[in-house]
Amino acid sequence: MTELHNPVVRGFAPDPSLVRAGDWYYLANSSFEWFPTIPIHRSRDLAHWEYAGHVEGAAPGDTLAGVPDSGGIWAPSLSWDGGRFWVVYSIVRSVGTPYFDADTYVSTATEVSGPWSPPRRIPSHGFDPALFHEGGHIWLLNLQNDHRPGGRRFAGIVATELDRETLAPVGTTHLLLQHDRLIEGPKLLKRDGWYVLVLAEGGTGFEHGVRVARSRDLTGPYELDERPLLTARDDPEWPLQKAGHAELVETPEGEWYLSHLTARPLKTPEGPRCPLGRETAIQAVTWDAEGWPRLRHGDPRPALTVEIPTVRRPDRGAGLHSLCGYRRVGATTPHRPAPDTTPLYYTLRSPTAPSTVDPTPRPGRLRLRGHHGPDSLWSHNLLARRITEHHTEAQVTLQATPTTFTQSAGLLLWYNTEAYYALDLTWAEPEGEGQLGQQWRHTGRTVLALTTRDGNETRRRAVVEVQAGTPVTLGVTVHRTEARFWHLHKNARSPIGPPLDFTRLSDDHGSRLRFTGAMAAIHAVDLVDAAFTADFTDFRVICTPV
């Protein structure tokens, strides 16, 4: 037997959709405002996962410019009809409003690595769509949203048959189930003559769970199981929280497993917070005498370890569940497939940052051209890596010559445009001189400036002068709830600014909806003419379990 350790895909891997095709299992996750869109991992044994590609072109026009934080691509559902992979997903353009303004799309491919067909728009009743394939027919399942004053934003689960070729609706839309408790994320399967509906329940926070309903007819009526299949909401001390948004899969041997999202909270004086975001876990499932699914260990709380049959894996070596690692700038370009298990970089709202890799005179140097500031929803030039463990170190060596306060480049801990910490190389007035706008006739200073953004408040935490025109190494060390920025000075780490609360970069801080996870990133800003460039080398992010 092999011991599976949860989460299996760690750090910002929410809303997993699990499907088996032959001997491979595939997982698709939400990508929200990030590129690559809809990352997909694969495994032969459910325990060891590797990056297998993404749904390229999922965003029409290859842009998510203007989508709000935590908008973009929500909860893709991956399916396999025996010959093609299908993915259905919504692009949400309004977060925290009654409307969502969601457009739903379908794309197909014969291999998950692509090429994927151009996205085709289909009916958009709400977010979290899924497809069910049966006998050559395709059914679209969805959440129904009632945006009207007094309406229910989670007004039940609906199903619509789609024409297999045109994807146009066939017949009417059927209401399958309504429930007093919030239900969403429908997934449908058929077993022993029952249509089994797997539902996310209670919202995606600490009240999250999974509930199952069933019917002899696809269009209902559906009987709801009295017991939750999965939840941690009754045990706030359990190490894996927010357990929900699940999908069942059957192995070739007839065993059943469940993928679901979860999170690893840290305790803070303000309550539990999950800066690593929501992650992907796997549970073993059995079916009781009455035909309902139950977690094999007899407890609705998610298991930290699960025994699974050992499968000989000719694909990669052991340890593929450790998905942080790092890639050094210069080892490969950001557009060439990397040999590790994650995308080389993540970018915001565009598939590539407006950057170049300049092969001369120093091969491997990554040059970023400054553009919008970090609060922009349109064109912020940022390259990021996921943070996957509660102890993480990130560092990069940077060389640039800013000549105005409108130019900067540096290292960030990033959650979104309203939550980030930035250590930037920039320009400042001579010491003792106030901020009076651009000091055109003064040389000024080259400084490292530590800035924090929290909601509507932006604060300058520290300013340290450095030698102009020379490379400087920036770093940040995260240990559980604390983050400390530093730079190398005389070959030693010199702290910059106070310790910062890393957990503010999480879903659980602030009053607005948040759904992603913390990143380590590099960026460049030029607010005047996008002429400023910065050269980065040796960007590394090393995550260590604690």
C-alpha positions in Angstrom: 0.0 0.0 0.0 1.0 3.7 -0.5 0.2 6.4 2.0 -1.3 9.5 0.4 -0.6 12.8 2.3 -3.1 15.6 2.1 -3.2 18.1 0.5 -1.8 16.4 -2.6 -1.6 19.7 -4.6 -0.5 22.3 -2.2 -0.9 26.1 -2.2 -3.6 27.9 -4.3 -5.2 24.8 -5.9 -8.9 25.3 -5.2 -12.1 23.8 -6.6 -10.6 20.5 -7.9 -12.4 18.6 -10.7 -11.2 15.0 -10.8 -11.6 12.6 -13.8 -10.1 9.3 -14.8 -9.2 8.5 -18.5 -7.6 5.1 -18.8 -4.8 4.7 -16.3 -4.4 8.4 -15.6 -6.3 10.7 -13.2 -6.5 14.3 -14.0 -7.2 17.4 -11.8 -8.3 20.8 -13.0 -8.3 23.8 -10.7 -9.6 27.3 -10.6 -7.2 30.0 -11.9 -9.2 33.2 -11.2 -7.3 36.2 -12.6 -4.1 34.3 -13.1 -2.5 32.7 -16.1 -1.9 30.0 -17.1 -5.6 29.5 -17.2 -7.1 26.3 -15.7 -3.9 24.4 -14.6 -4.2 20.6 -14.9 -2.2 18.0 -12.9 -2.1 14.2 -13.5 -1.4 11.1 -11.5 -1.4 7.3 -11.9 -2.0 6.6 -8.2 -3.9 9.7 -6.8 -1.0 10.3 -4.4 1.8 11.7 -6.6 0.8 14.6 -9.0 2.6 16.4 -11.7 1.7 19.4 -13.8 0.3 18.2 -17.1 -0.6 21.5 -18.8 -3.3 24.0 -18.9 -6.3 25.1 -21.0 -4.6 27.5 -23.2 -7.0 30.1 -24.7 -9.6 29.6 -22.0 -9.9 33.4 -21.8 -11.3 34.8 -25.1 -8.8 37.0 -26.6 -6.2 35.7 -24.2 -7.0 38.5 -21.7 -8.7 38.9 -18.3 -7.8 42.6 -18.2 -10.2 44.5 -15.9 -11.6 41.5 -14.0 -11.7 42.2 -10.3 -9.5 40.4 -7.7 -10.8 36.9 -7.3 -12.8 37.2 -10.5 -11.9 35.5 -13.7 -12.1 31.7 -14.2 -14.1 30.0 -11.4 -14.4 26.2 -10.8 -13.7 24.5 -14.1 -15.2 21.1 -14.5 -13.2 18.5 -16.4 -14.8 15.5 -18.0 -14.0 12.7 -20.4 -16.4 11.1 -22.9 -14.2 8.3 -24.0 -12.6 10.2 -26.8 -12.2 13.8 -25.8 -11.7 15.9 -22.7 -14.2 18.5 -22.1 -13.9 21.5 -19.8 -16.7 23.9 -18.8 -16.1 27.0 -16.7 -17.4 30.5 -16.0 -15.5 33.8 -16.3 -16.9 35.9 -13.5 -16.6 39.6 -14.1 -18.4 41.0 -11.0 -17.4 39.8 -7.5 -19.5 40.8 -4.5 -22.5 42.0 -6.6 -25.9 40.3 -7.1 -25.2 39.7 -10.8 -21.8 37.9 -11.1 -21.9 38.8 -14.8 -20.6 35.3 -15.6 -20.0 34.0 -19.1 -19.9 30.2 -19.4 -17.7 28.4 -21.9 -16.8 25.0 -23.2 -13.6 23.8 -24.7 -12.4 20.3 -25.8 -9.1 18.5 -26.5 -7.9 15.0 -27.2 -5.0 15.5 -24.7 -5.0 17.6 -21.6 -1.8 19.2 -22.8 -3.8 20.6 -25.8 -4.4 22.0 -28.2 -7.7 23.0 -26.8 -10.5 24.2 -29.1 -11.5 27.9 -29.0 -14.0 28.5 -26.2 -17.6 28.3 -27.1 -20.1 30.2 -25.0 -23.1 28.3 -23.6 -26.0 29.3 -21.3 -24.9 31.0 -18.1 -27.3 30.4 -15.3 -24.6 31.0 -12.7 -21.1 29.9 -11.8 -19.7 26.4 -11.1 -21.0 24.6 -14.2 -20.4 20.9 -14.9 -21.1 18.5 -17.8 -22.6 15.0 -17.5 -22.2 12.6 -20.5 -24.6 9.7 -21.0 -25.3 7.7 -24.1 -24.1 10.4 -26.5 -26.1 13.1 -24.7 -24.6 16.0 -22.8 -26.2 17.8 -19.9 -25.1 21.1 -18.4 -25.5 21.4 -14.7 -25.3 24.8 -13.0 -26.1 26.9 -10.0 -29.2 29.1 -10.5 -28.6 32.7 -9.4 -31.6 35.0 -8.6 -30.1 38.5 -8.7 -33.4 40.4 -7.9 -33.8 42.2 -4.6 -35.0 39.6 -2.1 -33.8 36.8 -4.5 -31.6 33.9 -3.5 -28.1 34.1 -5.0 -28.0 30.3 -4.6 -31.4 29.5 -5.8 -31.0 25.8 -6.7 -29.3 23.4 -9.1 -30.5 23.3 -12.7 -29.8 21.0 -15.7 -30.1 21.7 -19.4 -29.4 19.2 -22.2 -27.0 20.6 -24.9 -26.8 19.6 -28.5 -23.5 17.7 -28.9 -22.4 19.5 -32.0 -23.8 23.1 -31.6 -23.9 23.1 -27.8 -27.3 24.9 -28.1 -29.9 24.1 -25.5 -32.2 21.1 -26.2 -35.6 21.5 -24.6 -36.2 23.2 -21.3 -34.1 23.8 -18.2 -35.0 21.6 -15.3 -34.8 22.5 -11.6 -33.2 19.5 -9.9 -32.9 20.6 -6.3 -33.3 23.5 -3.9 -32.1 23.5 -0.3 -32.3 25.9 2.7 -28.6 25.7 3.1 -26.3 27.2 0.3 -25.6 24.6 -2.3 -23.4 24.9 -5.4 -20.8 23.2 -7.5 -22.9 20.3 -8.8 -21.3 17.1 -10.1 -23.3 14.2 -11.5 -22.6 10.5 -11.9 -24.6 7.4 -12.3 -24.2 4.3 -10.1 -26.5 1.2 -9.7 -29.4 3.0 -11.4 -29.1 6.1 -9.3 -28.2 9.6 -10.5 -25.9 10.8 -7.8 -25.5 14.6 -7.4 -22.5 15.7 -5.4 -22.9 19.3 -4.1 -20.7 21.9 -2.4 -22.6 23.1 0.7 -22.3 26.1 3.1 -20.0 28.4 1.1 -16.3 28.0 0.6 -15.1 29.2 4.0 -14.9 27.4 7.4 -18.6 26.2 7.0 -17.8 24.4 3.8 -19.0 20.8 3.3 -20.2 18.2 0.7 -23.7 16.9 0.5 -25.1 14.2 -1.8 -28.5 13.8 -3.4 -29.9 11.1 -5.7 -32.7 10.3 -8.0 -33.8 7.5 -10.3 -34.4 10.1 -13.1 -31.8 12.6 -14.2 -34.2 15.5 -14.1 -35.4 14.6 -10.6 -36.9 14.9 -8.0 -33.7 14.4 -5.9 -33.6 13.0 -2.4 -31.0 14.7 -0.2 -28.8 12.6 2.1 -29.4 13.6 5.7 -25.7 13.4 6.6 -22.9 15.4 5.1 -20.3 13.3 3.1 -17.5 15.7 4.1 -17.0 18.6 6.4 -14.7 20.0 9.1 -17.0 22.7 10.3 -17.8 20.9 13.6 -14.2 20.6 14.6 -12.4 24.0 14.4 -9.2 22.4 15.7 -8.9 19.9 12.8 -5.7 20.5 10.7 -7.6 20.5 7.4 -10.4 23.0 7.3 -12.8 24.4 4.6 -13.3 20.9 3.2 -15.8 20.9 0.3 -16.4 21.3 -3.5 -15.9 17.6 -4.3 -16.0 15.1 -7.1 -16.2 11.3 -7.1 -14.1 9.0 -9.3 -14.0 5.2 -9.7 -10.8 3.3 -10.2 -10.4 0.5 -12.7 -10.6 -1.9 -9.8 -14.0 -0.5 -8.7 -12.8 1.6 -5.7 -14.0 5.1 -5.2 -12.2 8.3 -4.2 -13.2 11.9 -3.7 -11.3 15.0 -4.6 -12.1 18.2 -2.6 -10.7 21.5 -1.6 -9.3 22.1 1.8 -7.0 24.6 3.7 -4.4 24.5 6.4 -5.2 27.4 8.8 -2.8 29.2 11.1 -4.0 30.5 14.4 -3.9 34.3 14.9 -5.5 36.6 17.5 -8.1 37.5 14.9 -9.0 33.9 14.3 -7.8 31.2 11.9 -6.3 32.3 8.6 -5.2 30.4 5.5 -2.5 32.3 3.6 -1.7 29.3 1.4 -5.2 29.5 0.0 -7.4 26.5 -0.7 -5.7 23.3 -1.8 -6.5 19.9 -3.2 -7.0 16.8 -1.1 -8.1 13.2 -1.9 -10.3 10.9 0.3 -11.2 7.2 0.1 -14.9 6.5 -0.2 -17.1 3.5 0.4 -20.9 3.0 -0.3 -23.1 2.1 2.6 -25.9 -0.5 2.6 -28.5 2.1 1.5 -26.3 3.2 -1.4 -25.0 6.5 0.0 -21.3 7.4 -0.2 -19.3 7.7 3.0 -15.6 8.4 3.7 -13.9 5.2 4.3 -12.4 6.1 7.7 -15.9 6.6 9.0 -15.7 10.3 9.8 -16.8 13.3 7.7 -13.7 15.2 8.6 -11.0 15.0 5.9 -8.2 12.5 6.6 -4.7 13.8 6.6 -3.3 10.4 5.3 -5.1 7.8 3.1 -3.9 4.4 2.3 -4.2 3.6 -1.4 -3.1 0.6 -3.5 0.5 1.0 -4.8 0.7 1.6 -8.5 4.0 1.3 -10.4 4.6 4.7 -11.9 6.9 4.8 -14.9 6.2 8.5 -15.4 8.3 10.4 -12.8 10.1 9.7 -9.5 8.7 9.9 -6.0 7.8 13.1 -4.3 5.7 14.7 -7.0 3.2 15.9 -4.4 5.8 18.5 -3.3 4.8 21.2 -5.8 6.7 24.2 -4.6 10.4 23.9 -5.5 12.0 26.8 -7.4 13.3 27.6 -10.8 16.2 30.0 -11.2 15.8 32.7 -13.8 18.3 31.8 -16.5 17.6 28.0 -16.3 15.0 28.4 -19.0 12.9 31.2 -20.5 9.4 31.8 -19.1 7.9 30.6 -22.4 9.6 27.2 -22.5 8.2 24.2 -20.6 10.0 23.8 -17.3 11.2 20.3 -16.1 9.7 20.7 -12.7 6.0 20.0 -11.6 4.5 23.5 -11.8 4.3 26.3 -14.4 7.5 28.4 -14.4 5.7 31.6 -13.7 2.2 32.9 -13.1 1.1 36.2 -14.6 -1.8 38.5 -13.9 -4.7 38.9 -16.3 -2.5 38.2 -19.4 -0.8 35.0 -20.5 2.7 36.7 -20.6 4.0 39.6 -18.7 5.3 42.4 -21.0 8.9 41.2 -20.5 11.8 39.9 -22.5 14.6 37.5 -21.8 17.7 39.3 -23.1 20.4 36.8 -24.3 23.1 39.4 -24.4 25.4 40.4 -22.8 24.5 38.1 -19.9 22.5 35.0 -21.0 19.7 34.2 -18.7 19.0 37.6 -17.4 15.3 38.3 -17.1 14.4 41.9 -18.1 11.0 43.3 -17.0 9.7 46.5 -18.5 7.8 48.7 -16.1 4.1 49.3 -16.6 1.1 49.9 -14.4 1.3 50.0 -10.6 0.5 47.0 -8.4 -3.1 48.3 -7.8 -3.9 48.0 -11.5 -6.5 45.5 -12.9 -5.2 46.0 -16.4 -1.4 45.7 -17.0 0.7 45.1 -13.9 4.0 43.5 -15.0 4.4 40.7 -12.5 5.8 37.2 -12.5 4.9 35.0 -9.5 5.3 31.6 -7.9 2.9 29.9 -5.6 3.7 29.7 -1.9 2.9 26.1 -0.8 4.2 25.7 2.7 4.2 27.7 6.0 8.0 28.2 5.8 9.1 29.9 2.6 12.1 31.9 1.5 12.2 33.9 -1.7 15.0 36.0 -3.1 16.2 37.6 -6.3 19.1 39.7 -7.5 18.1 42.9 -9.2 19.9 45.6 -11.2 18.1 48.8 -12.3 18.6 52.5 -12.4 15.4 54.3 -11.4 15.6 58.1 -11.9 12.1 59.1 -10.6 9.7 57.9 -8.0 7.4 56.7 -10.8 9.9 53.9 -11.5 10.4 50.9 -9.3 11.1 47.2 -9.4 11.5 44.5 -6.7 10.2 41.5 -4.7 6.7 41.1 -3.5 4.6 38.9 -1.2 1.3 39.1 -3.2 -2.3 38.3 -2.6 -4.1 40.8 -4.7 -4.3 44.5 -5.6 -5.5 45.3 -2.1 -3.2 43.0 -0.1 0.6 42.9 -0.8 4.0 43.7 0.6 6.6 45.1 -1.7 10.4 45.6 -1.3 11.2 47.9 -4.3 14.4 49.5 -5.7 13.3 53.0 -6.5 14.3 56.7 -6.5 13.8 59.1 -3.5 14.6 62.7 -2.8 17.9 63.6 -1.1 17.7 62.7 2.6 15.9 65.4 4.6 14.0 66.8 1.6 10.3 66.3 1.5 8.2 64.7 -1.2 7.4 67.6 -3.5 6.8 65.7 -6.7 9.5 64.9 -9.2 12.7 66.7 -8.3 13.9 67.2 -11.8 17.0 69.1 -11.0 18.2 66.8 -8.1 20.1 63.6 -8.5 18.3 62.1 -5.5 19.0 58.7 -4.0 18.6 55.1 -5.0 16.7 53.3 -2.2 15.0 50.1 -1.2 11.5 51.0 0.0 9.3 48.6 1.9 5.6 49.3 1.2 2.5 47.5 2.6 -1.0 47.5 1.1 -3.9 46.4 3.3 -7.4 47.3 2.1 -7.5 51.0 1.3 -4.3 51.7 3.3 -0.9 51.9 1.7 2.1 52.6 4.1 5.8 53.1 3.6 7.4 50.9 6.3 11.1 51.5 5.7 13.6 53.2 3.3 17.2 52.1 3.0 19.7 53.8 0.7 21.8 51.6 -1.6 24.5 52.2 -4.1 23.2 53.3 -7.4 23.7 51.1 -10.5 25.0 48.0 -8.7 23.2 44.7 -8.3 21.3 44.2 -5.0 19.9 40.9 -3.6 16.5 41.2 -2.0 14.8 38.5 0.0 11.9 37.6 2.3 11.6 34.9 4.9 8.1 33.6 5.8 7.7 31.5 8.9 4.1 30.7 9.7 2.4 34.0 10.5 5.5 36.3 10.2 7.3 37.7 7.1 10.6 39.5 7.3 12.2 41.3 4.3 15.9 41.7 4.0 18.7 42.5 1.6 22.3 41.4 1.3 24.7 43.9 2.8 28.4 43.0 3.0 27.4 39.4 2.4 25.0 39.3 5.3 21.3 39.5 5.5 20.2 43.0 6.7 16.6 43.2 7.8 14.4 45.9 6.3 11.4 47.2 8.2 9.4 45.5 10.9 8.1 41.9 11.0 4.9 41.8 8.9 1.7 39.7 9.4 1.8 37.2 6.6 -1.8 36.0 7.3 -3.2 39.4 6.1 -2.4 37.9 2.7 -5.2 35.4 2.9 -8.8 34.7 2.1 -9.7 35.3 5.7 -8.6 38.9 6.2 -10.5 41.9 5.1 -14.2 42.5 4.3 -14.2 41.6 0.6 -14.5 38.1 -1.0 -11.1 36.5 -1.6 -10.5 33.2 -3.2 -6.9 32.8 -4.3 -3.6 32.4 -2.3 -0.3 34.0 -1.4 2.4 34.3 -4.1 6.0 35.4 -4.1 6.7 37.6 -7.1 8.9 40.0 -9.0 7.6 43.1 -10.8 8.5 46.4 -12.5 6.6 49.7 -12.6 6.9 52.7 -14.8 3.9 55.1 -14.6 5.1 57.6 -17.2 6.2 56.0 -20.5 7.0 52.3 -19.8 10.6 52.9 -20.7 12.2 51.8 -17.4 13.6 48.3 -17.3 14.9 46.1 -14.5 17.1 43.0 -14.8 16.5 40.0 -12.5 18.6 37.0 -11.9 18.4 33.9 -9.6 14.7 34.3 -8.7 14.0 31.5 -6.3 11.2 30.4 -4.0 11.9 27.6 -1.6 9.1 26.1 0.4 9.7 23.8 3.4 7.0 21.9 5.3 6.8 22.8 9.0 
